[in-house]
Amino acid sequence: MLFLTEILGAEVIDVRQRRTGAVRDLTVRVQEPYPVVTGLVVSRRRQLTIPWSEVRTFAAATRELALRSTREDIERHQADPTDIWLARDVMDKQVVDTDGRRVVRVNDLQLVESGGGLLLVGADIGIRGILRRLGLEGAAKSLARLVGRDLPMVLVSWEVVAPLGSAPDLVRPASDDAVRLRISGSRISKLHPADIADIVEDLGAKERKTVFDTLTEEVAADTLEEMELEDQVSVIEHMDARRASEILEEMPPDEVADILTELPRDQAERLLSLMETDEARDVKELLAYEEDTAGGLMTTEYVAVHERLTAQGCIDELRRMEPDAESIYYVFVTDADERLRGVLSLRDLIVARPDTPIRSLMIRDVIAVHLNDSAEEVAAVLSKYNLLAVPVVDEEFHIQGLVTVDDVLDAVLPESVKRKLPRAPGG
């Protein structure tokens, strides 16, 4: 097993047994599944980059690396500017372990010989990587054996590592904060949005933007929905306005309204102006209500059908609307003036004869709350009647929106309690 720190500092000897310098770094070319080592960066009177193909042997015991050619020959070589330098660009940087769904820091890098070349196959993220760099790994292992303990090695395969980067191309960034690798985005985007949310919550604003830049609008929206409001605001604040507006369009309007309320007014107005007209109108309606009222808590994404439909006609209408999971807690029935007349049980709807009028299936005594009811009053109604969601109506009983149980809990429960609660499906 070979590690980068075991090569760093090794003496480089040319084919005439002349000292050429000491290894300062290794360069790699990114490829799937494992990056391949392309050269040595050697410190001498001036910096040299030697192709890995010129390396004949490496003796770990003597920390000596022998070349196939002369010192004069290698000085003619030009380094590839797109190569990544492992010590400079990867060591000590944050990476995402997409298997463990966590952010980790690289303490050392594992290398393996393959077909005459050298591959980067893993990252050491444990204490042994740190001890190895300090030259204390051997002593620590001996001490652990004396007390009957093991000194475990914590390695993460490079196949499941996604280095944090902000560009899809293979370019070293201007700063040393991250490594831009072609492979960074594809692995993270395949995770569940809840896992991505857990990862980005451990990152700074710049690194969060890096991750979100790799996601589609749909996945980015789902990920934002899994995050706390403070983190949602931070992500949107540091994102390009047009990209942010496209992501917000994919989110429920009540969540968008919550985010925009926390942003500076000019930035919120800019985002609204970039959103599609229908989505922006829904959000503006919600922003007109106080945050701790039913109007401020509701979403305008609900499912309502006309009372004149039959059971089959209602099912056909639901197929046409393709409502998402959160908005189909209940199917509400309205008249021609959009007054709330009843609510349907999905079970009753599915088992009913196709020609059965839904007016004969619906529950007519609908529990509802009003736009200006407080969050506590809404919570009391949900609790008393054991509801997953409750419709919000105006004074004339026109349906305006829907408040879900998870949204009202967010409003009334203390932070210390909310952190211990699971999220509602789709919420």
C-alpha positions as CSV (number, residue, x, y, z in Angstrom):
1,M,0.0,0.0,0.0
2,L,1.5,3.3,-1.1
3,F,0.6,6.8,0.0
4,L,1.4,10.2,-1.4
5,T,3.2,11.3,1.7
6,E,5.6,8.4,1.3
7,I,6.7,9.7,-2.1
8,L,6.8,13.4,-1.2
9,G,10.4,14.4,-0.3
10,A,11.9,11.3,-2.0
11,E,15.3,11.7,-3.8
12,V,15.1,11.6,-7.6
13,I,18.1,10.0,-9.2
14,D,18.7,10.1,-13.0
15,V,20.0,7.2,-15.1
16,R,23.6,8.3,-14.5
17,Q,23.0,8.2,-10.7
18,R,23.0,11.9,-10.4
19,R,20.7,13.7,-7.9
20,T,18.0,15.5,-9.8
21,G,16.0,16.9,-6.8
22,A,13.3,16.0,-4.3
23,V,9.7,15.1,-5.1
24,R,7.5,18.0,-4.2
25,D,4.2,16.8,-5.7
26,L,2.5,14.3,-8.1
27,T,0.3,15.4,-11.0
28,V,-2.7,13.4,-12.2
29,R,-5.1,13.4,-15.2
30,V,-8.7,12.9,-14.2
31,Q,-10.4,9.9,-15.6
32,E,-13.0,7.4,-14.5
33,P,-12.9,5.5,-12.2
34,Y,-9.5,6.5,-10.9
35,P,-7.2,9.4,-11.8
36,V,-3.9,8.4,-13.3
37,V,-0.5,9.9,-12.2
38,T,1.1,11.7,-15.1
39,G,4.2,13.2,-13.5
40,L,6.5,14.2,-10.7
41,V,6.9,17.8,-9.6
42,V,10.6,18.1,-8.5
43,S,12.2,20.9,-6.5
44,R,15.7,21.7,-7.6
45,R,17.3,25.1,-8.5
46,R,14.2,25.5,-10.5
47,Q,11.0,23.5,-10.6
48,L,10.8,20.5,-12.9
49,T,7.9,18.3,-14.0
50,I,9.0,14.8,-15.0
51,P,6.6,12.5,-16.9
52,W,5.7,9.4,-14.8
53,S,6.7,7.3,-17.8
54,E,10.3,8.3,-17.1
55,V,10.2,6.7,-13.6
56,R,11.9,3.3,-13.5
57,T,11.6,2.3,-9.8
58,F,10.7,3.7,-6.4
59,A,12.3,2.2,-3.3
60,A,10.1,3.0,-0.3
61,A,12.7,1.9,2.2
62,T,15.4,4.3,1.0
63,R,12.9,6.9,-0.3
64,E,14.7,6.9,-3.6
65,L,13.1,7.3,-7.1
66,A,15.1,6.2,-10.1
67,L,14.6,7.6,-13.6
68,R,15.1,6.1,-17.1
69,S,16.7,9.2,-18.6
70,T,19.2,11.9,-17.8
71,R,18.7,15.1,-16.0
72,E,19.2,17.0,-19.2
73,D,16.5,15.0,-21.1
74,I,13.8,15.7,-18.5
75,E,14.5,19.4,-18.4
76,R,13.0,19.6,-21.9
77,H,9.6,18.4,-20.8
78,Q,6.7,20.8,-20.6
79,A,4.0,20.1,-18.0
80,D,0.3,19.8,-18.9
81,P,-1.4,22.8,-17.4
82,T,-4.7,20.9,-17.0
83,D,-3.2,18.3,-14.7
84,I,-4.1,18.4,-11.0
85,W,-1.4,18.6,-8.4
86,L,-2.2,16.2,-5.5
87,A,-0.4,17.8,-2.6
88,R,-1.3,21.3,-3.6
89,D,-4.8,20.9,-4.9
90,V,-6.3,17.8,-3.1
91,M,-4.5,17.3,0.3
92,D,-6.2,18.9,3.2
93,K,-9.2,19.8,1.0
94,Q,-12.8,19.0,1.7
95,V,-14.3,16.2,-0.4
96,V,-17.7,14.5,-0.4
97,D,-17.8,10.8,0.5
98,T,-20.9,10.0,-1.6
99,D,-21.1,6.5,-0.2
100,G,-21.1,7.7,3.5
101,R,-23.1,10.9,2.6
102,R,-20.7,13.1,4.5
103,V,-18.1,15.8,4.0
104,V,-14.5,14.7,4.9
105,R,-11.1,16.1,4.8
106,V,-8.2,14.5,2.9
107,N,-5.3,13.6,5.2
108,D,-3.4,11.5,2.7
109,L,-3.9,9.8,-0.7
110,Q,-3.7,6.1,-1.6
111,L,-1.9,5.1,-4.8
112,V,-1.7,1.8,-6.5
113,E,0.6,0.5,-9.3
114,S,-1.4,-0.7,-12.4
115,G,-0.1,-1.7,-15.8
116,G,3.2,0.2,-15.3
117,G,1.3,3.3,-14.2
118,L,0.2,4.7,-10.9
119,L,-3.5,5.3,-10.0
120,L,-5.1,7.5,-7.3
121,V,-7.5,5.0,-5.7
122,G,-8.5,6.4,-2.3
123,A,-8.4,9.1,0.3
124,D,-7.2,8.5,3.9
125,I,-9.5,10.5,6.1
126,G,-8.4,9.0,9.5
127,I,-5.9,9.8,12.2
128,R,-3.4,7.5,10.6
129,G,-3.1,9.8,7.6
130,I,-2.2,12.6,9.9
131,L,0.3,10.5,11.9
132,R,1.9,9.3,8.6
133,R,2.5,12.9,7.5
134,L,4.1,13.7,10.9
135,G,6.3,10.6,10.7
136,L,4.6,9.1,13.8
137,E,2.5,6.3,12.2
138,G,5.0,3.5,13.2
139,A,5.4,4.7,16.8
140,A,1.6,5.0,17.1
141,K,1.0,1.5,15.8
142,S,3.6,0.1,18.3
143,L,2.0,2.0,21.2
144,A,-1.5,0.7,20.2
145,R,-0.2,-2.9,20.1
146,L,1.3,-2.5,23.6
147,V,-2.1,-1.5,25.1
148,G,-3.9,-4.2,23.1
149,R,-5.6,-1.8,20.7
150,D,-5.7,-1.4,17.0
151,L,-5.0,1.7,15.0
152,P,-7.6,1.5,12.3
153,M,-7.1,3.0,8.8
154,V,-10.0,5.0,7.5
155,L,-9.9,4.9,3.7
156,V,-12.5,6.1,1.2
157,S,-12.4,4.7,-2.3
158,W,-11.9,7.4,-4.9
159,E,-14.9,5.9,-6.8
160,V,-17.2,7.4,-4.2
161,V,-15.3,10.6,-3.6
162,A,-16.5,13.8,-5.2
163,P,-14.0,16.7,-4.9
164,L,-15.7,20.0,-4.4
165,G,-15.4,22.1,-7.6
166,S,-17.3,24.8,-9.3
167,A,-16.7,24.1,-13.0
168,P,-17.5,21.2,-15.2
169,D,-14.2,21.4,-17.0
170,L,-10.8,20.3,-15.8
171,V,-9.2,23.5,-14.6
172,R,-7.4,24.5,-11.5
173,P,-9.2,27.3,-9.7
174,A,-7.6,30.7,-9.0
175,S,-7.9,30.1,-5.3
176,D,-6.8,27.1,-3.3
177,D,-10.3,26.5,-1.8
178,A,-11.3,23.7,-4.0
179,V,-10.3,21.5,-6.9
180,R,-12.4,21.7,-10.1
181,L,-12.8,18.2,-11.3
182,R,-14.9,16.9,-14.1
183,I,-16.3,14.1,-11.9
184,S,-17.4,16.2,-9.0
185,G,-21.0,16.8,-9.9
186,S,-22.3,13.5,-11.3
187,R,-21.8,11.5,-8.1
188,I,-23.4,14.0,-5.8
189,S,-26.5,14.5,-8.0
190,K,-27.3,10.8,-7.8
191,L,-27.8,11.0,-4.1
192,H,-31.2,11.5,-2.4
193,P,-32.0,15.2,-1.9
194,A,-32.1,14.6,1.9
195,D,-28.5,13.2,1.7
196,I,-27.4,16.2,-0.4
197,A,-28.9,18.5,2.1
198,D,-27.0,16.9,5.0
199,I,-23.8,17.3,3.0
200,V,-24.2,20.9,2.1
201,E,-25.2,21.9,5.6
202,D,-21.6,21.1,6.6
203,L,-20.1,23.3,4.0
204,G,-19.5,27.0,3.7
205,A,-21.4,29.3,1.3
206,K,-18.9,29.0,-1.5
207,E,-18.8,25.2,-1.4
208,R,-22.6,25.1,-1.1
209,K,-22.8,27.0,-4.4
210,T,-20.3,24.6,-5.9
211,V,-22.6,21.6,-5.1
212,F,-25.8,23.4,-6.3
213,D,-24.1,24.3,-9.5
214,T,-23.9,20.6,-10.4
215,L,-27.6,19.8,-9.7
216,T,-30.6,20.1,-12.1
217,E,-33.2,22.7,-11.1
218,E,-35.5,19.9,-9.9
219,V,-32.9,18.2,-7.7
220,A,-31.7,21.5,-6.4
221,A,-35.3,22.5,-5.5
222,D,-35.9,19.1,-3.7
223,T,-32.6,19.6,-1.8
224,L,-33.5,23.1,-0.7
225,E,-36.8,21.8,0.6
226,E,-34.9,19.5,2.9
227,M,-32.8,22.3,4.4
228,E,-33.5,24.7,7.3
229,L,-34.7,28.2,6.3
230,E,-31.5,29.8,7.3
231,D,-29.5,27.5,5.0
232,Q,-32.0,27.9,2.2
233,V,-31.6,31.7,2.3
234,S,-27.8,31.4,2.3
235,V,-27.8,29.2,-0.8
236,I,-30.1,31.5,-2.7
237,E,-28.2,34.6,-1.6
238,H,-25.0,33.4,-3.1
239,M,-26.5,32.1,-6.4
240,D,-26.8,33.8,-9.7
241,A,-30.3,35.4,-9.8
242,R,-31.5,33.7,-12.9
243,R,-30.4,30.3,-11.8
244,A,-32.0,31.0,-8.3
245,S,-35.3,32.0,-9.9
246,E,-35.4,28.8,-12.0
247,I,-34.9,26.7,-8.8
248,L,-37.5,28.6,-6.9
249,E,-40.0,28.0,-9.7
250,E,-39.7,24.3,-8.9
251,M,-40.5,24.7,-5.2
252,P,-43.9,25.1,-3.4
253,P,-44.9,28.7,-3.3
254,D,-45.2,28.8,0.5
255,E,-41.5,27.7,0.8
256,V,-40.5,30.3,-1.8
257,A,-42.4,33.0,0.1
258,D,-40.6,32.0,3.4
259,I,-37.2,32.4,1.6
260,L,-37.9,35.7,0.0
261,T,-39.2,37.2,3.2
262,E,-35.7,36.7,4.7
263,L,-33.9,38.2,1.7
264,P,-33.1,41.9,1.2
265,R,-36.1,43.5,-0.5
266,D,-34.4,44.4,-3.7
267,Q,-33.0,40.9,-4.1
268,A,-36.4,39.4,-3.4
269,E,-38.1,41.6,-6.0
270,R,-35.4,40.8,-8.5
271,L,-36.0,37.1,-8.1
272,L,-39.8,37.5,-8.4
273,S,-39.3,39.5,-11.6
274,L,-37.3,36.6,-13.1
275,M,-39.8,33.9,-12.2
276,E,-42.6,32.7,-14.5
277,T,-45.7,34.9,-14.2
278,D,-48.0,32.2,-12.6
279,E,-45.4,31.1,-10.1
280,A,-44.5,34.6,-9.1
281,R,-48.2,35.6,-8.7
282,D,-48.8,32.7,-6.3
283,V,-45.8,33.7,-4.2
284,K,-46.9,37.4,-4.2
285,E,-50.3,36.4,-2.8
286,L,-48.7,34.5,0.1
287,L,-46.3,37.4,0.8
288,A,-49.3,39.6,1.5
289,Y,-50.2,37.7,4.6
290,E,-48.6,37.7,8.0
291,E,-46.1,34.9,8.5
292,D,-47.8,33.4,11.6
293,T,-51.3,33.2,10.1
294,A,-53.0,30.5,8.0
295,G,-52.6,32.7,4.9
296,G,-48.9,33.0,5.6
297,L,-48.5,29.3,6.2
298,M,-50.5,28.0,3.4
299,T,-49.5,26.7,0.0
300,T,-51.5,27.5,-3.1
301,E,-50.8,24.1,-4.5
302,Y,-53.9,22.1,-3.7
303,V,-56.1,19.7,-5.6
304,A,-59.7,20.9,-6.3
305,V,-62.2,19.4,-8.7
306,H,-65.7,20.6,-9.8
307,E,-68.7,19.1,-8.0
308,R,-70.4,18.1,-11.3
309,L,-67.8,15.4,-12.1
310,T,-68.3,11.7,-11.9
311,A,-65.8,9.4,-10.1
312,Q,-64.2,8.5,-13.4
313,G,-64.2,12.1,-14.5
314,C,-62.5,13.1,-11.3
315,I,-59.8,10.4,-11.7
316,D,-59.2,11.6,-15.3
317,E,-58.9,15.2,-14.0
318,L,-56.3,14.1,-11.4
319,R,-54.3,12.4,-14.1
320,R,-54.4,15.5,-16.2
321,M,-53.2,17.7,-13.3
322,E,-50.5,15.3,-12.1
323,P,-50.4,16.8,-8.6
324,D,-47.3,16.2,-6.5
325,A,-47.3,14.1,-3.3
326,E,-47.7,17.0,-0.9
327,S,-50.7,18.6,-2.5
328,I,-52.8,15.5,-2.8
329,Y,-53.4,14.9,0.9
330,Y,-57.1,15.5,0.1
331,V,-59.2,16.2,-3.0
332,F,-61.4,19.2,-2.4
333,V,-64.7,19.7,-4.3
334,T,-65.8,23.2,-5.3
335,D,-68.7,24.8,-7.1
336,A,-68.5,27.1,-10.2
337,D,-67.6,30.0,-7.9
338,E,-64.7,28.0,-6.3
339,R,-66.6,27.8,-3.0
340,L,-65.6,24.8,-1.0
341,R,-68.4,22.2,-1.0
342,G,-66.8,19.0,0.2
343,V,-63.7,16.8,0.4
344,L,-63.1,13.4,-1.2
345,S,-61.6,10.3,0.3
346,L,-59.2,8.8,-2.3
347,R,-60.2,5.4,-1.2
348,D,-63.9,6.1,-1.8
349,L,-63.1,7.6,-5.1
350,I,-61.1,4.6,-6.3
351,V,-63.6,2.0,-5.3
352,A,-66.7,3.9,-6.6
353,R,-68.5,3.0,-9.8
354,P,-67.1,5.1,-12.7
355,D,-70.5,6.9,-13.2
356,T,-71.1,7.8,-9.6
357,P,-71.4,11.6,-9.1
358,I,-68.7,12.8,-6.7
359,R,-71.4,14.9,-4.9
360,S,-72.7,11.6,-3.5
361,L,-69.2,10.5,-2.4
362,M,-67.8,13.7,-0.9
363,I,-67.8,14.6,2.8
364,R,-69.9,17.8,3.0
365,D,-69.0,19.0,6.5
366,V,-65.5,20.2,5.7
367,I,-63.2,21.4,8.5
368,A,-61.4,24.6,7.4
369,V,-59.5,27.6,8.8
370,H,-59.6,31.2,7.8
371,L,-56.9,33.3,6.3
372,N,-56.2,35.4,9.4
373,D,-56.4,32.5,11.9
374,S,-53.2,32.2,13.9
375,A,-50.7,29.4,13.6
376,E,-51.7,28.2,17.0
377,E,-55.4,28.1,16.0
378,V,-54.5,26.1,12.8
379,A,-52.4,23.7,14.9
380,A,-55.3,23.2,17.3
381,V,-57.6,22.3,14.4
382,L,-55.2,19.8,12.8
383,S,-54.6,18.2,16.2
384,K,-58.3,18.1,17.2
385,Y,-59.5,16.5,14.0
386,N,-56.3,14.4,13.4
387,L,-55.7,15.9,9.9
388,L,-52.7,15.9,7.7
389,A,-53.7,19.2,6.1
390,V,-56.5,21.7,6.4
391,P,-58.0,24.0,3.7
392,V,-57.8,27.8,4.1
393,V,-60.9,29.8,3.1
394,D,-61.9,33.4,2.9
395,E,-65.1,34.9,4.4
396,E,-67.2,33.6,1.5
397,F,-65.7,30.1,1.9
398,H,-63.7,30.3,-1.3
399,I,-60.7,28.0,-1.0
400,Q,-57.4,29.9,-1.0
401,G,-54.8,27.3,-0.1
402,L,-53.8,24.4,2.1
403,V,-51.8,24.3,5.4
404,T,-50.0,21.0,5.9
405,V,-49.2,19.6,9.4
406,D,-45.4,19.9,8.9
407,D,-45.6,23.6,8.0
408,V,-47.7,24.5,11.0
409,L,-45.4,22.5,13.3
410,D,-42.4,24.5,11.9
411,A,-44.3,27.6,13.0
412,V,-45.4,26.7,16.5
413,L,-42.7,24.3,17.8
414,P,-39.4,25.5,19.5
415,E,-36.2,24.9,17.4
416,S,-34.9,22.4,19.9
417,V,-38.0,20.2,19.4
418,K,-38.2,20.7,15.6
419,R,-34.7,19.3,15.1
420,K,-35.7,16.0,16.6
421,L,-38.8,15.5,14.4
422,P,-38.7,13.6,11.1
423,R,-39.8,15.5,8.0
424,A,-43.3,14.7,6.6
425,P,-43.1,12.8,3.3
426,G,-42.8,15.3,0.4
427,G,-42.5,18.1,3.0
